Amino acid sequence: LLEQGELTSGTTGRHHGQLHCGARYAVADRAIARECRDESLILRRLAPRAFDEIEPVLAVVDYRKGDVLLTQGAHDMEQYFVLDGVLKRVVSNPEGKEMILRFTKEDDMETSYAAWRLRTPAPYSIRAVTKARVAKLPLPQWAAILEGNTELKDDFEYEVMFLMSEVMAHTITLHLL
């Protein structure tokens, strides 16, 4: 088996997000995980008990410019909280033509929650536009936290609907041009 490009840049490196194109994980560093809570708007809303539940599965990852966090068509999805840097949500056709759907900056989130809830593949990719630090956890675990925290779930789902509405308006505008 040979990798084309950098080590783990191919399919074998895309196993459940444990090693991504040079990303540096800080799973074991609980101090960094707690810093995430202070830097993320959504995570700050979590009660200490709820944060204690996600802390063991929360990974803080440093991505390089161009690294892929989520591949269009993927079924294993994660919840992302941008701590530093910029991400972009893009969709591409089979010929490789891309359309940027949105940019995400620090203190914001990126998610494929709707696709995950509908049990459909991710309809877009998420990539780092700049060097980025992201806190992430698997969507099933994030959803379990939301189920036990009604107010946070309402806020989160409102934010997801708001983001979907923005992307739809952007897409329609581009289509009309």
C-alpha positions, 0 to 999 in steps of 0.5 A: 500500500502506497500513499500518494502525497504526504503521509496519511493524505490518502484514504488510509489516513482518513480513518475516523479522524484519528490522524488528519494531514499533519493535524496535531491532537491535544486529546490528553491535555485537559488544560487545553480542553478547558481553554476551549470551553472559555474560547468557544461561544457554544461551549461556554454555554455548557454547565460544568457538569455537561462539559465534564461529560464531553471533556474526555472525548473533546479533541483539540486539533491544530490544522494547516491551511488546506487540511480537510476536516470533513469530506463531502460524502462522509458518514462519520461526522463531528461537531467543530468549534473554531478556536482560532483561524478560518474554515470554509464549507465547500461543495464540489461536483464530480468534475472538481468545480467548487462553490464556497458555501460559507466561512467560519471564524474563531468563536464560531462552530461548523457542523453537519448536524442536519445531515447526521440527524437525517442519516445522509452523507455530508453534503459538503466538505470542510477545509482549513482556509488558514492555520486553525485550532479546532475543538471537535467531538463525534456528533453522536456524543454531542447529540447525547450532551444536547439531549440532556441540556434542553436550553443548549439544544434549543440554542444550538438547533436555532444556530444550525437553522440560521446557518442553513438559511444563510447558506441557502440565501448565498446559494440562491444569490450565486445561482441567480448571478 
